[in-house]
Amino acid sequence: MQTFFCTDDTFLLLLNFSVLPFVRLPQDTISTLNTLQSYATALKELKSKRHLQLKTTRGFLERAGLTVDELDRLNIIHVTGTKGKGSTCAFTEQILRNYGFRTGFFSSPHLVQVTERIRINGQPIEKELFTKYFWQIYRRLEETKVGFDFSYLLLAVYVCCHAQCTASVVTMTPACFNRRPWVCGISFLDIDHTDILGDTIKQIAWHKAGIYKPGVPAFTIRQPEDAMPVLEEWAKEIGVGAECGPLHLGLAGQHQRSNASLALQLSHTWLQMRGLPDNSFPCSTVNNGGMLQATAFSPSPVMVKGLADTEWPGRSQTLKHGAVTYFLDGAHTLHSIQACSEWFRETAAEHERNASGPVARVLLFNVTGERDAAAFLKLLVPCHFDFAVFCPCIAEVSTSSIQEKKFDMSVEEMLTRCWDNERIWRLHNHLDDNGDNPLLIEDRLPNLPEHRGDTLVFPCIFSALQWITQGRDSVLADQAKMTLLVKPSITAKVAPLREASEIHVLITGSLYLVGGALKHLDTASSK
């Protein structure tokens, strides 16, 4: 018996193959992934063919040599939502692992390595296994001669079927292959991916409720006002006993409480369906204005330990490197940016109380897609940053290693967006914008504007981190990469960073930005 966890909002990304030689090295796999249809192009195609999506996904299973019956044996916990679905699944997966089950976990996007998307027993799949299974699927799809299509979800299902997982957790779109998961959950709904889901909470809730299936237990958390009636109507229409999880938990981190609450309900239900006692203690069920309030219970010691043991990089994560402390949160919706701002102010203040002298606060920010950078940045103004730094979601400008291609924009287009974000920040903070003088970083790089205020734009994440830390982070200093060359006028600005007893850096706005930063800051994850 297997269990598979699924979490993702990338809408079952289907990528077109081109015919390539049968190579098997990990770097060849990444090179091949880079030749596939881009994310932006795939989304355009998806919008025009969404009515064929379910039929198409079943076809992928057959072409990969899998059956729907095999998928049903994965004991899937299916989670969707806008924010918190990854954290919810991470909590759930850790709890079930603590009960001794072998777990599989699919999530998207990855932060540093593509292998992070598929985890077996909490660990990213080994590069060699990723390569092995990727090419097995690649060849089977190629042999069918019905176009060459690939999805990370298909690869995850294939891996979990072969890895003999007991429990499978999937964070993803409603278009999951599974006919009958063991339990479903919907995390917090917010405005995002409007080109696919619509630009209102009602429209987004309608799409997300698509994971509900007749006879399958379903849970959610307290949602925006317009979302709950839609979820209730969906549940009523298909005969699902959807329930809203309890709101209060004795856990630190206000914005993670609802995710932990949802995870407890999902794991509790899965364990009951498995026929195992989970040593939790039931309380009561109440009506919550049309949707049942889920039965509250006191978590078992195993569950409590699971919540405490859960690690989910890039979400409310703190890394301390000597005098420099990094606060990383891949927030990319208005609600999550607000939560991030509150988390940073609270957590950074705790660190500052123990500092031996003045602390410099620095924001490193970027957004992707059509997100409202002005609204995001306005919510970050109360953090009172001494510097605001902007850069594209590019880990480094020059590299000898092959990296996965993530964007369709040119470097110049990305930098233009960064300059726009810088101007917005200066307007929010009533700073004079005198950025007419170019800052040249190496001859081969684009010219960047120089400002006399406390904002800067850099061409990549590494150069931004290098300037922010001013040689005070030994992890960055040990990396044999390009040395940042800047004008003396820019160097003159660094006195507060060099004189501060500590530097606190908030990195937010995009999971891609956070992932690029972790590549340099958490060297173990980038190997």
Secondary structure as UniProt FT lines:
FT   STRAND          3..7
FT   STRAND          15..16
FT   HELIX           26..35
FT   HELIX           39..48
FT   HELIX           50..52
FT   HELIX           53..63
FT   TURN            64..65
FT   HELIX           68..72
FT   TURN            73..74
FT   STRAND          76..80
FT   HELIX           85..98
FT   TURN            99..100
FT   STRAND          103..107
FT   HELIX           114..117
FT   STRAND          118..120
FT   TURN            121..122
FT   STRAND          123..124
FT   HELIX           127..144
FT   STRAND          149..150
FT   HELIX           152..163
FT   STRAND          167..171
FT   STRAND          183..186
FT   HELIX           194..197
FT   HELIX           201..208
FT   HELIX           209..211
FT   TURN            214..215
FT   STRAND          218..220
FT   TURN            225..226
FT   HELIX           227..238
FT   STRAND          243..244
FT   HELIX           254..256
FT   HELIX           257..274
FT   STRAND          281..282
FT   STRAND          287..288
FT   TURN            289..290
FT   STRAND          291..293
FT   STRAND          297..298
FT   HELIX           301..309
FT   TURN            313..314
FT   STRAND          317..321
FT   TURN            322..323
FT   STRAND          324..329
FT   HELIX           334..353
FT   STRAND          359..365
FT   TURN            369..370
FT   HELIX           373..380
FT   HELIX           381..383
FT   STRAND          387..390
FT   HELIX           411..428
FT   TURN            429..430
FT   STRAND          437..440
FT   TURN            443..444
FT   STRAND          447..450
FT   STRAND          455..457
FT   HELIX           461..469
FT   TURN            470..471
FT   HELIX           474..477
FT   HELIX           488..491
FT   HELIX           492..494
FT   HELIX           495..499
FT   STRAND          502..508
FT   HELIX           511..521
FT   HELIX           523..526
//
